[in-house]
Structure formats: structure tokens, C-alpha cells
Amino acid sequence: MAMFEKFKKVVQNVTDTTVKKTGEQVQITKLSLEKANLEKEIDALYTKIGRHCYTLSKAGEQFDEAIGASIAEVDALAAQVAELESRISAHKAERDGAQYQLHFEDKDEAEPEIEVDVYTTDDLAEDAQEAAEDAAEAVKEVAGDAVDTVCEVAEDAVEAVADKAEELAEEVRDAAEDTFRPEE
């Protein structure tokens, strides 16, 4: 039972670390989306600045305060992007730094050597594809065996029906001969 408890603790540790890494990945995704939205706003402001500058230059005028205000907006959004990049980096470091650790309270027993493999989603997808291919091959093999069995049973049934038909034909022949045979 003590080994089961140790195993249970190992599984709990692996689960906790996996949940933590997943949470960090969710945060990274959320922050990355927020960053992309801010960058989209910056691009819209660049377009606005460009149009305004173009209009002013075509009109032969000097740049005005509207351009300065847009530039200030871009600077504010760029500062937010830099802050988000910093937070994303911190979450990535937290996610990548998380490790599976194994601890046992019972120090009297020799600690078993336990190896924990960490899989990426690509590894899992590759494993799933291999498992699916193996399963498909196994299904083909079982289906082939089933077809062979069905063929054998069908051949046996055909032989049994043919034997029975011959027996019935012989009985009908005998009955016909008895019925139509002249009495002696």
C-alpha cells in the first residue's frame, strides 16, 4: 500500500505541474491576443497619421497638433505592447521552468527510481497517429480473419446443404419409384 501512496504522490505532482504549465500557456495566449489587438490599433493610427500627413503635404501645409496627438497615442500603445511582451516572457519562463519533482516521505525505504517523460503536443499527436495506424492494421487483420472464418463456415454450409439435397433427391427418387413401379 505504501508503494501505491508513493505512486499516487508522483501522479499528483505530475498532474499539478501539468496544470500549472497549461495555465501559463493560457495566460501567454491571452496576453499575445491582447498584444496583437494593440498592435492592430497602432497600425490603424499609423494609417491615420500617414493619411493626415499626406493630405497636409498635398495641400502644402505644415504638420499640426492632430499628428502630434496620434503620435502620442502610438507611443502610449507601444508602451503597453512592451509591458505585455515582458509579462509574456515572464509567463514563458515560469512555464518552461516548471519541472516534475518527486518527493517521498518514507526515508527508511530505498527510493525507487522513477523516470517521468514530458511530452509536447507534437509528441502526443505523433503517438496518437501511430496508435491509430496500429489500430487500423489490427482491425484489418481481425477483419481478414473474420472473412476467412465466414468463408469457411459458408463452404461448410454449402457442403451440408448439398449433402442434404442429395439425400432428399434420393428419397424423392425412391418414393417415386415405389409409387410408379408396377406391382408384381
C-alpha positions in Angstrom: 0.0 0.0 0.0 2.9 2.3 0.7 4.1 2.0 -2.9 0.6 2.9 -4.1 0.7 6.1 -1.9 4.1 7.0 -3.4 2.8 6.4 -6.9 -0.2 8.5 -6.1 2.0 11.4 -4.9 4.1 11.1 -8.1 0.9 11.2 -10.2 -0.4 14.2 -8.2 2.9 16.0 -8.7 2.9 15.4 -12.4 -0.7 16.5 -12.6 -0.1 19.7 -10.6 2.9 20.6 -12.8 0.9 19.9 -16.0 -2.0 22.1 -14.8 0.5 24.9 -13.9 2.1 24.7 -17.3 -1.3 24.7 -19.0 -2.4 27.7 -17.0 0.8 29.6 -18.0 0.1 28.7 -21.7 -3.4 30.1 -21.4 -2.0 33.3 -19.9 0.6 33.5 -22.7 -2.2 33.1 -25.3 -4.4 35.7 -23.7 -1.6 38.3 -23.4 -0.5 37.5 -27.0 -4.0 38.2 -28.3 -4.2 41.4 -26.3 -0.8 42.4 -27.7 -2.0 41.6 -31.3 -5.1 43.8 -30.8 -2.9 46.7 -29.5 -0.6 46.3 -32.5 -3.6 46.4 -34.8 -4.6 49.7 -33.1 -1.1 51.1 -33.7 -1.3 50.1 -37.3 -4.6 51.9 -37.6 -3.1 55.0 -36.1 -0.1 54.8 -38.4 -2.5 54.8 -41.3 -4.3 57.8 -39.8 -1.0 59.6 -39.3 0.0 58.7 -42.9 -3.3 59.9 -44.4 -3.2 63.1 -42.5 0.4 63.8 -43.4 -0.3 63.0 -47.0 -3.3 65.3 -47.1 -1.3 68.1 -45.4 1.6 67.7 -47.7 -0.6 67.7 -50.8 -2.2 70.9 -49.6 1.2 72.3 -49.0 0.6 72.9 -45.2 2.8 72.2 -42.2 2.0 69.3 -39.8 -0.4 70.2 -37.0 -1.4 69.1 -33.5 -3.5 66.2 -34.7 -0.4 64.4 -35.9 1.2 65.0 -32.5 -1.8 63.6 -30.7 -1.7 60.5 -32.9 2.0 60.1 -32.3 1.4 60.3 -28.5 -1.3 57.6 -28.8 1.1 55.4 -30.7 3.7 55.9 -28.0 1.3 55.0 -25.3 0.1 51.8 -27.1 3.7 50.9 -27.8 4.5 51.2 -24.1 1.6 48.8 -23.4 2.9 46.4 -26.0 6.3 46.4 -24.3 4.7 45.7 -20.9 2.7 42.8 -22.4 5.9 41.4 -24.0 7.5 41.5 -20.6 4.6 39.7 -19.0 4.6 37.1 -21.8 8.3 36.5 -21.3 7.7 36.0 -17.5 4.9 33.5 -18.1 7.0 31.6 -20.7 9.9 31.5 -18.2 7.5 30.2 -15.5 6.1 27.6 -17.9 9.4 26.4 -19.2 11.0 26.4 -15.7 8.3 24.2 -14.2 9.7 20.7 -13.6 8.3 17.5 -12.3 9.7 16.8 -8.9 9.3 13.5 -7.0 9.3 13.5 -3.2 8.8 10.6 -0.8 8.2 11.0 2.9 9.2 7.5 3.9 13.0 7.8 4.1 13.5 4.3 5.6 12.8 2.6 2.2 15.1 2.9 -0.7 13.6 5.5 -3.1 12.6 3.8 -6.3 14.0 5.2 -9.5 11.1 6.8 -11.4 11.5 8.4 -14.8 8.9 10.9 -15.9 8.7 11.7 -19.6 7.4 15.1 -20.5 5.6 15.1 -23.9 4.8 18.1 -26.1 1.6 18.3 -28.1 3.6 17.3 -31.2 4.8 14.1 -29.4 1.3 13.3 -28.4 -0.1 13.9 -31.9 2.6 11.7 -33.3 1.9 9.0 -30.7 -1.9 9.2 -31.4 -1.3 8.9 -35.2 0.9 5.8 -34.6 -1.7 4.3 -32.3 -4.4 5.0 -34.9 -2.3 3.3 -37.6 -1.6 0.3 -35.4 -5.3 0.1 -34.6 -6.2 0.3 -38.3 -3.7 -2.5 -39.0 -5.2 -4.6 -36.2 -8.7 -4.0 -37.5 -7.6 -5.1 -41.0 -6.1 -8.3 -39.6 -9.2 -9.1 -37.5 -11.4 -8.3 -40.5 -9.3 -10.6 -42.7 -9.5 -13.4 -40.1 -13.3 -12.8 -39.8 -13.7 -13.0 -43.6 -11.7 -16.3 -43.7 -13.9 -17.7 -40.9 -17.1 -16.6 -42.7 -15.8 -18.2 -45.9 -15.0 -21.5 -44.1 -18.4 -21.6 -42.4 -20.1 -20.8 -45.7 -18.3 -23.6 -47.5 -19.2 -26.0 -44.7 -22.8 -24.8 -45.0 -22.8 -25.3 -48.8 -21.4 -28.8 -48.4 -24.0 -29.6 -45.8 -26.9 -28.2 -47.9 -25.5 -30.2 -51.0 -25.4 -33.4 -48.9 -28.9 -32.9 -47.6 -30.1 -32.1 -51.1 -28.6 -35.3 -52.4 -30.3 -37.2 -49.6 -33.6 -35.6 -50.3 -33.3 -36.3 -54.0 -32.5 -39.9 -53.3 -35.6 -40.2 -51.0 -37.8 -38.5 -53.7 -36.4 -40.9 -56.4 -37.1 -43.9 -54.1 -40.6 -42.6 -53.3 -41.3 -42.0 -57.0 -40.1 -45.4 -57.9 -42.2 -47.0 -55.2 -45.3 -45.1 -56.3 -45.0 -45.6 -60.0 -43.4 -49.1 -60.0 -45.8 -51.6 -61.3 -46.8 -54.2 -58.8 -45.5 -57.5 -59.5 
